[in-house]
Amino acid sequence: MGSKEGFSATTIPCLLLLFCLGCKCLASEFEVTQTATIKVDATPELARKIPDTLFGLFFEEINHAGAGGIWAELVSNRGFEAGGPHTPSNIHPWSIIGDDSSIFVATDRSSCFSRNIIALRMEVLCNDCPAGGVGIYNPGFWGMNIEDGKTYNLVFYVKSPATADLTVSLTSPDGLQNLASINITVSGTSNWMKMEHKLVAEGTNRTSRLQITTNKKGVIWFDQISLMPADTYRGHGFRTDLISMLLDLKPRFLRFPGGCFVEGEWLRNAFRWRESIGPWEERPGHFGDVWHYWTDDGLGYYEYLQLSEDLGAAPVWVFNNGISHHDEVDTAVIAPFVKDVLDSLEFAKGSANSTWGSVRAAMGHPEPFPLKYVAIGNEDCWKKHYRGNYLKFYNAIREAYPDIQMISNCDGSSRRLDHPADLFDFHVYTDSRTLFSMRNTFDRASRDGPKAFVSEYAVWQHDAGKGSLLASLAEAAFLTGLERNSDIVQMASYAPLFVNSNDRKWNPDAIVFNTWQHYGTPSYWMQTLFRESSGAMVHPIAINSRYSGFLAASAITWQDLGNSSFLRVKIVNFGCHSISVRISTTGLDASVNAPGSTVTVLTSVNVMDENSFSHPKKVVPVKRQLWDAAEHMQVKLAAHSLTSFDLALAQSELVMLADKDDGYLRSEV
């Protein structure tokens, strides 16, 4: 995240054209419906296979997307490390139950974990404590979603010189409603003890808290207090409802963990992969100074690789190349950073007997992860030491892992790169009119160099709102251009993916959530109409209309899971007039099956309409049967709409014959 696309020399004429057409549109509200002809040439010889990896996901730890988001940990600052290594330190959002006369709480450096040394010391001062006891509580990330009948796994570390009786509870924010409770006796000892218990909720509260109380005078230390729902996705720690939104997009890759999160404002706060692996209790966590919040790194390098596997998506590991927003490592001394990255690759790809592969195996994944793509830095091309550092990483990785595809931060769409790369990164954040005008950007890109990875694209600025219909239409037009140019564009992903509604560092985003709700913005729903494109066949398409400045289209053929074949024609009408479109096809090997054909439309009454928690499906695709599926269709496109026609192709009856002599399968009609 962070790069904003400016105006190119070709953008200004396009904007002027759009502006003029827009003025005419406003001035002629009662003008007759516009017309257009769209021709699809499905001749097999002209078809081209779209890369299997074209559309995927970009996950960045931004907007509390991970901590307090897809990562299901309910306790915020579970190890008391967020206040820093100095003591006493701020324990936010932890707070006390009681007052200064009954309880004294402070951090000290007595933890049993060497990489996160801060622990919490709680001294109970009262002999006759208030009813309900005194103690500490944690509200989680803007409240914990506790649901009736569900089980929650509690883990914490504790020690006390004398025997202590604790009550651990899940309560309402004010502590008055008790949802679950368990009594625990801590034997008097100078050693830390690990406590593991299950809490079963008897009631629902969306903004609950976890509290630990006692009635007995004495001193108790706590550290690494965790509460996780028992029903995370595949038991891997991910919020099931948010994972389902990702699965519905059928992503072919997952780029992680950023974005600017990888760089940091300063290198000392950059994401460090080796500090995010191993037992969760031993991870030190770090302050993400770009997006201004603490992460305990429970969602670490291993979990990102696991998430990729769970989604069936190829992992794309974006690593820090010795450069942050404000400081850089000179190429002359970059060698330790290069070694660090080689170790990260061994962790992912090495055998269970290798040094770092054995660490992965110990975490529960003996088989290597299929890591094939790495991005060397993020948005660093213009930095002083980028090219020098890049080559050090590139050469070392190429020698050790020749199969890995390496991604440069430098844009190769308009001029050839001056360094080797398998792919180049292309980021664009701009207004809707500009992005719509960029639908032909890659028509002019060189076909000789590395492929393009459009790893961050989105409409951003005044007409984006918190996720408007207009933004999604411009993005859809841009994606039709990526489909048509998928000989040079290999991968593309929207950004940002997630936003917790309590921490909107960036707008708009694809998926909005809080502790218990979620919805997709129009940009999310737009992407569902492109989810079958990866690996499909793309066909030449031509638009003939005086209104073509407001149209964008692409055509693919694809198969569903039942091996039924479809011709999909997607058309964006970016203008304020409805359009009568005549779609003609040539070169199809099969006839069109009208009863199996459908049309799906994404539109709304106002171009700035958005979805929300109260109206989560105000702007979503609407699908219906397409009764007229003739070879030449006359259809009407709504103003400001994305329309997808899925024409079912009748299958020839094939008889498969096995030739015992040559071993090949042959087909006869």
C-alpha positions, -999 to 999 in steps of 0.1 A, spaced: 0 0 0 10 36 -4 16 43 -40 -7 66 -59 -8 66 -97 -5 100 -113 -17 112 -147 0 99 -178 3 117 -212 -25 95 -225 -48 100 -195 -56 136 -201 -73 132 -235 -92 103 -222 -105 123 -192 -115 152 -215 -134 128 -236 -152 113 -206 -159 148 -192 -174 160 -225 -195 128 -228 -206 132 -192 -218 168 -198 -238 157 -228 -252 129 -207 -264 153 -181 -278 177 -207 -298 151 -226 -316 131 -199 -345 122 -223 -323 112 -252 -331 79 -269 -313 47 -257 -278 44 -270 -268 15 -292 -237 -7 -296 -226 -38 -314 -202 -62 -296 -186 -89 -317 -169 -119 -301 -146 -141 -323 -145 -175 -306 -124 -191 -334 -102 -216 -315 -71 -204 -334 -75 -169 -320 -82 -180 -284 -55 -176 -258 -53 -193 -224 -54 -169 -194 -27 -177 -168 -40 -199 -140 -28 -173 -116 -45 -142 -130 -68 -132 -101 -59 -136 -65 -57 -118 -31 -34 -93 -15 -35 -95 23 -18 -67 43 -19 -62 80 -37 -29 77 -71 -17 92 -67 -45 119 -72 -70 90 -52 -97 109 -50 -87 146 -86 -83 156 -97 -96 122 -91 -128 102 -68 -140 130 -93 -152 156 -74 -144 188 -98 -125 211 -73 -110 236 -56 -78 226 -20 -74 239 -21 -109 253 16 -109 264 16 -73 278 44 -65 254 26 -36 235 38 -10 259 75 -17 250 103 -35 269 107 -8 296 89 -11 328 65 1 341 47 2 307 13 8 294 -9 -23 294 -37 -10 272 -63 -22 266 -61 -42 299 -77 -25 328 -83 -32 365 -114 -43 384 -113 -25 417 -95 7 428 -62 19 441 -70 8 476 -77 -28 466 -54 -36 438 -20 -26 423 -10 -37 388 23 -31 370 45 -47 344 79 -62 352 106 -82 334 99 -116 351 84 -135 322 96 -171 316 99 -163 278 133 -149 267 120 -132 236 91 -114 253 102 -107 288 73 -85 300 48 -100 325 20 -85 346 23 -84 384 -10 -81 402 -9 -73 439 -42 -77 457 -43 -53 487 -77 -60 502 -83 -85 530 -121 -81 526 -124 -76 489 -156 -64 472 -182 -89 461 -171 -104 428 -134 -98 436 -108 -76 421 -86 -82 391 -80 -74 355 -100 -75 323 -94 -73 286 -121 -60 261 -103 -75 231 -105 -57 198 -135 -34 204 -152 -61 223 -152 -99 221 -180 -117 202 -191 -144 225 -220 -166 213 -243 -189 232 -233 -225 232 -199 -220 216 -166 -231 232 -136 -209 238 -101 -222 245 -84 -203 273 -46 -205 278 -25 -184 302 7 -186 323 6 -178 360 27 -180 391 20 -170 428 42 -175 459 11 -186 478 -20 -206 468 -44 -183 449 -80 -189 439 -89 -173 405 -122 -169 387 -119 -165 349 -151 -152 333 -166 -139 300 -189 -111 308 -207 -81 293 -186 -49 289 -198 -37 323 -192 -70 340 -229 -75 350 -238 -103 325 -219 -135 331 -216 -156 300 -191 -182 311 -170 -188 342 -145 -212 357 -127 -214 390 -90 -221 390 -67 -228 420 -30 -218 415 -7 -238 438 19 -217 455 51 -218 436 79 -197 423 76 -214 389 54 -204 360 25 -227 352 6 -231 320 -32 -232 325 -55 -246 297 -93 -246 301 -124 -244 280 -152 -219 285 -186 -227 272 -208 -196 267 -243 -195 281 -255 -164 264 -245 -141 236 -228 -107 238 -211 -91 208 -189 -68 229 -178 -90 258 -147 -90 278 -124 -115 295 -118 -110 332 -97 -127 359 -106 -120 395 -97 -131 430 -108 -123 466 -76 -132 483 -48 -109 493 -15 -117 477 7 -113 446 1 -131 413 19 -128 380 3 -133 346 17 -137 311 5 -147 276 -32 -148 281 -50 -162 251 -87 -168 242 -95 -184 209 -128 -197 195 -128 -235 192 -144 -234 157 -117 -216 137 -113 -226 101 -98 -261 99 -85 -255 134 -59 -232 120 -69 -200 139 -87 -181 111 -122 -166 115 -145 -189 96 -169 -162 84 -142 -141 69 -124 -171 53 -157 -180 36 -157 -146 19 -122 -153 5 -131 -188 -6 -160 -174 -26 -135 -154 -47 -117 -186 -57 -83 -169 -54 -53 -184 -73 -26 -167 -52 -22 -149 -19 3 -120 -16 14 -113 20 20 -97 45 21 -63 28 25 -37 15 40 -10 37 36 -33 67 67 -52 53 88 -20 51 79 -2 83 84 35 87 117 24 102 135 -9 98 133 -16 135 95 -19 131 95 -39 99 79 -74 98 105 -100 108 96 -135 97 117 -155 122 102 -136 151 68 -146 139 73 -184 139 75 -211 166 53 -214 197 29 -184 198 38 -177 235 74 -171 225 68 -146 197 78 -111 208 53 -92 185 60 -58 171 45 -24 166 35 -18 130 45 19 128 30 25 93 -6 16 103 0 25 140 -10 -6 160 6 -35 179 5 -70 165 15 -100 186 24 -119 154 1 -148 162 -6 -144 125 30 -150 114 49 -163 84 39 -199 90 2 -189 94 3 -169 61 17 -200 43 -10 -221 60 -37 -196 49 -25 -198 13 -28 -236 15 -63 -235 31 -74 -212 2 -58 -233 -25 -38 -202 -35 -2 -199 -45 18 -181 -17 35 -148 -28 60 -139 0 68 -102 1 100 -97 21 119 -67 33 150 -60 13 168 -38 38 147 -7 31 120 11 51 102 44 45 130 63 63 161 42 64 181 18 42 208 -7 44 237 -1 21 243 -28 -5 278 -33 8 264 -47 41 231 -63 29 245 -99 31 229 -107 65 195 -96 51 200 -119 21 209 -148 44 178 -141 64 156 -144 33 173 -176 22 165 -190 57 129 -180 52 128 -199 19 143 -230 35 116 -227 62 89 -228 35 104 -251 10 131 -272 28 128 -308 37 118 -317 72 154 -326 79 168 -292 69 176 -266 96 146 -244 90 124 -270 74 126 -289 107 112 -259 125 83 -259 101 78 -296 106 78 -291 144 50 -266 140 28 -293 123 36 -291 86 63 -317 76 56 -313 39 71 -282 22 49 -254 12 48 -248 -26 63 -213 -24 71 -202 -60 68 -164 -59 87 -138 -39 86 -100 -42 119 -83 -34 106 -53 -13 75 -32 -17 73 1 -36 110 7 -32 122 11 -68 130 48 -64 151 42 -32 189 48 -34 200 12 -26 171 -7 -42 187 -19 -74 219 -28 -56 201 -47 -29 177 -62 -54 205 -78 -74 221 -93 -43 188 -110 -34 180 -120 -70 214 -137 -76 214 -155 -42 178 -168 -46 183 -178 -83 213 -199 -73 197 -216 -43 161 -219 -57 161 -216 -95 124 -224 -96 113 -193 -77 98 -164 -97 111 -131 -85 91 -98 -86 107 -64 -90 93 -33 -75 100 -13 -107 73 -8 -133 81 -23 -166 49 -15 -184 62 16 -203 99 9 -205 122 -20 -202 137 -29 -168 174 -24 -163 177 -55 -141 166 -91 -144 131 -101 -131 104 -127 -138 76 -102 -130 73 -65 -123 50 -49 -98 24 -24 -109 3 -4 -84 -25 20 -92 -48 39 -68 -67 67 -85 -102 81 -91 -128 62 -110 -126 81 -143 -88 77 -145 -89 40 -137 -117 35 -163 -95 53 -189 -66 29 -180 -85 -2 -193 -62 -2 -223 -30 5 -204 -14 -29 -212 -23 -28 -249 9 -9 -254 32 -28 -229 62 -46 -243 57 -84 -248 94 -91 -246 102 -84 -209 90 -98 -176 53 -103 -170 32 -78 -150 19 -84 -115 -8 -58 -108 -6 -65 -71 -25 -34 -59 -53 -17 -78 -84 2 -66 -104 33 -71 -94 57 -43 -101 94 -36 -133 115 -38 -156 92 -58 -146 60 -40 -165 67 -7 -163 37 15 -168 14 -15 -191 28 -42 -208 12 -72 -189 37 -94 -156 26 -80 -164 -11 -87 -174 -3 -123 -141 15 -131 -122 -14 -115 -142 -39 -136 -134 -20 -168 -97 -21 -158 -99 -59 -152 -114 -65 -186 -82 -49 -200 -61 -72 -178 -80 -102 -192 -75 -91 -228 -38 -85 -221 -32 -116 -200 -4 -126 -223 16 -99 -205 -4 -96 -172 1 -127 -151 -14 -118 -118 -37 -91 -103 -52 -84 -68 -74 -57 -53 -62 -37 -23 -68 -34 6 -87 -67 12 -100 -61 48 -111 -33 71 -122 -35 106 -149 -8 109 -133 4 141 -100 12 125 -105 26 90 -69 36 82 -77 32 45 -108 35 24 -123 18 5 -117 -19 11 -131 -51 -3 -145 -66 29 -158 -47 60 -162 -64 93 -165 -59 131 -165 -85 159 -194 -104 145 -206 -90 112 -192 -86 77 -202 -75 42 -186 -71 8 -184 -37 -8 -194 -35 -45 -157 -39 -54 -158 -73 -37 -189 -84 -55 -175 -71 -88 -146 -96 -83 -169 -125 -80 -178 -120 -117 -141 -125 -126 -134 -156 -104 -137 -180 -133 -113 -161 -155 -80 -176 -142 -71 -205 -165 -100 -198 -189 -97 -190 -227 -99 -153 -237 -113 -143 -271 -109 -112 -293 -138 -88 -288 -147 -56 -306 -170 -27 -297 -187 -6 -323 -206 24 -310 -204 62 -308 -209 55 -271 -178 32 -269 -159 57 -247 -181 46 -219 -179 8 -226 -154 -19 -217 -158 -56 -224 -141 -90 -225 -150 -125 -235 -139 -159 -221 -149 -195 -223 -147 -215 -191 -160 -247 -176 -177 -252 -142 -170 -281 -118 -195 -303 -138 -175 -297 -170 -203 -276 -185 -189 -250 -209 -198 -214 -210 -191 -183 -231 -190 -154 -207 -192 -118 -221 -187 -91 -195 -197 -55 -204 -192 -24 -183 -215 5 -190 -197 34 -172 -221 60 -185 -255 73 -174 -275 61 -204 -289 26 -209 -275 9 -240 -291 -14 -265 -264 -39 -273 -263 -64 -301 -239 -93 -292 -228 -115 -321 -205 -145 -319 -185 -163 -345 -163 -193 -344 -181 -213 -316 -176 -250 -319 -209 -256 -301 -244 -242 -302 -259 -221 -274 -282 -238 -249 -308 -211 -240 -322 -228 -209 -288 -230 -193 -278 -195 -200 -279 -166 -175 -273 -129 -171 -259 -113 -140 -261 -76 -134 -243 -54 -108 -259 -20 -106 -280 3 -83 -301 34 -84 -272 57 -76 -236 54 -86 -224 63 -51 -245 37 -34 -226 16 -9 -232 -15 12 -233 -13 50 -240 -35 81 -276 -23 79 -279 -29 42 -251 -55 34 -265 -64 0 -277 -31 -13 -253 -34 -43 -248 -70 -52 -249 -90 -85 -284 -102 -94 -286 -133 -116 -315 -145 -137 -321 -168 -166 -313 -155 -201 -341 -168 -223 -328 -153 -255 -295 -170 -261 -295 -169 -299 -264 -164 -319 -272 -127 -323 -286 -113 -291 -302 -79 -286 -300 -69 -250 -303 -38 -229 -276 -27 -205 -286 -6 -175 -268 27 -170 -238 24 -146 -237 -13 -146 -215 -44 -150 -234 -71 -169 -221 -107 -173 -237 -130 -199 -230 -167 -194 -241 -185 -225 -242 -223 -219 -226 -242 -248 -243 -274 -258 -219 -303 -255 -213 -328 -283 -219 -364 -274 -184 -379 -271 -176 -415 -272 -141 -421 -257 -123 -450 -273 -91 -465 -258 -66 -475 -284 -48 -505 -269 -20 -502 -295 -8 -467 -289 -22 -460 -255 -39 -427 -265 -75 -417 -258 -95 -406 -289 -129 -390 -292 -156 -395 -318 -187 -374 -322 
